């Protein structure tokens, strides 16, 4: 299992520190594009169709969201989505029908939905 973090921001040092604590390998795709690691951070991406083609599950962990374009793009690429229920997300995802929604900071539910999708190919598809 590998994780891709699409984007960039203030949390990158924390993510790298947590990866090291958990004994997971970490790479920043911009500076090390050919490194195979457990967690890959890609920085900002413009070719999102190519990025989505390489993902099995899309997770959006926003605390605040307007129109969730990333979720709309994921759904257009037929990728399952787990998201926090913030802003306009509820206008795009109907919980249990075309994705899963959790409250902010409900880490257990968020992880449970991700694990369900990992373990159930039919649900994931």
PLY file of the C-alpha trace (Angstrom):
ply
format ascii 1.0
element vertex 125
property float x
property float y
property float z
element edge 124
property int vertex1
property int vertex2
end_header
0.00 0.00 0.00
1.27 3.45 -0.93
-0.09 6.89 -0.18
0.08 9.90 -2.47
-0.44 13.37 -1.09
-1.37 15.65 -3.94
-0.61 19.25 -3.12
1.72 21.17 -0.93
1.49 23.20 2.20
2.41 23.95 5.75
1.83 20.38 6.98
4.64 18.79 4.95
7.21 18.86 7.79
4.66 17.22 10.12
3.84 14.57 7.51
7.51 13.75 6.99
8.10 13.59 10.76
5.09 11.27 11.25
6.25 9.02 8.39
9.64 8.65 10.07
7.98 7.91 13.45
5.89 5.18 11.80
8.93 3.77 9.98
7.41 4.60 6.59
9.49 5.78 3.66
8.76 9.29 2.40
9.66 11.10 -0.79
8.95 14.48 -2.26
8.17 13.70 -5.90
9.47 17.02 -7.21
12.97 16.39 -5.91
12.99 12.56 -6.09
10.60 11.49 -8.89
11.91 7.94 -9.28
12.00 6.95 -5.62
9.50 4.25 -4.63
8.27 5.05 -1.14
5.31 4.43 1.16
4.29 8.10 1.11
4.79 10.26 -1.95
4.10 13.98 -1.90
3.66 15.39 -5.40
3.30 19.12 -4.80
0.72 20.85 -6.99
-0.44 18.93 -10.05
-2.00 20.21 -13.24
-2.35 16.86 -15.04
-4.88 15.59 -12.52
-6.31 13.05 -14.98
-2.93 11.30 -15.01
-2.68 11.46 -11.23
-6.16 9.99 -10.75
-5.37 7.17 -13.18
-2.75 6.00 -10.68
-4.98 6.11 -7.60
-7.34 3.46 -6.26
-9.03 5.60 -3.58
-9.31 9.36 -3.17
-9.45 10.86 0.32
-10.21 14.50 1.05
-9.46 15.54 4.62
-10.34 19.22 4.39
-11.45 21.29 7.35
-13.01 23.78 4.94
-14.07 23.34 1.33
-16.04 25.34 -1.18
-16.97 23.46 -4.33
-14.94 20.26 -4.06
-13.49 20.16 -7.58
-11.04 17.42 -6.58
-13.94 15.16 -5.61
-15.83 15.94 -8.81
-12.69 15.05 -10.80
-12.22 11.84 -8.79
-15.82 10.80 -9.42
-15.45 11.55 -13.15
-12.43 9.22 -13.10
-14.57 6.58 -11.35
-12.51 6.62 -8.16
-14.14 5.96 -4.79
-14.08 8.92 -2.40
-13.92 9.32 1.36
-14.21 12.90 2.56
-14.86 15.06 5.56
-18.34 16.56 5.40
-17.44 20.23 5.00
-18.64 23.06 2.78
-19.98 21.94 -0.57
-18.92 18.29 -0.21
-22.44 17.22 0.85
-23.74 18.69 -2.43
-21.57 16.23 -4.38
-21.46 13.11 -2.20
-24.48 11.26 -0.89
-23.08 9.19 1.97
-23.11 5.48 1.21
-24.28 5.93 -2.38
-21.43 7.57 -4.25
-18.89 8.03 -1.46
-18.43 8.20 2.27
-18.60 11.26 4.52
-17.25 11.73 8.02
-17.21 14.54 10.52
-14.05 16.59 10.90
-11.58 14.80 13.18
-13.55 11.52 13.16
-10.37 9.63 12.37
-11.79 6.22 13.27
-14.70 6.46 10.80
-12.48 7.93 8.10
-9.99 5.08 8.50
-12.80 2.48 8.63
-14.17 3.66 5.26
-10.71 3.61 3.70
-10.12 0.08 5.03
-13.54 -1.05 3.72
-12.60 0.21 0.26
-9.17 -1.43 0.41
-10.65 -4.78 1.41
-13.71 -4.80 -0.86
-12.92 -4.57 -4.58
-16.62 -4.64 -5.51
-17.35 -1.68 -3.23
-14.25 0.12 -4.49
-15.35 -0.33 -8.11
0 1
1 2
2 3
3 4
4 5
5 6
6 7
7 8
8 9
9 10
10 11
11 12
12 13
13 14
14 15
15 16
16 17
17 18
18 19
19 20
20 21
21 22
22 23
23 24
24 25
25 26
26 27
27 28
28 29
29 30
30 31
31 32
32 33
33 34
34 35
35 36
36 37
37 38
38 39
39 40
40 41
41 42
42 43
43 44
44 45
45 46
46 47
47 48
48 49
49 50
50 51
51 52
52 53
53 54
54 55
55 56
56 57
57 58
58 59
59 60
60 61
61 62
62 63
63 64
64 65
65 66
66 67
67 68
68 69
69 70
70 71
71 72
72 73
73 74
74 75
75 76
76 77
77 78
78 79
79 80
80 81
81 82
82 83
83 84
84 85
85 86
86 87
87 88
88 89
89 90
90 91
91 92
92 93
93 94
94 95
95 96
96 97
97 98
98 99
99 100
100 101
101 102
102 103
103 104
104 105
105 106
106 107
107 108
108 109
109 110
110 111
111 112
112 113
113 114
114 115
115 116
116 117
117 118
118 119
119 120
120 121
121 122
122 123
123 124
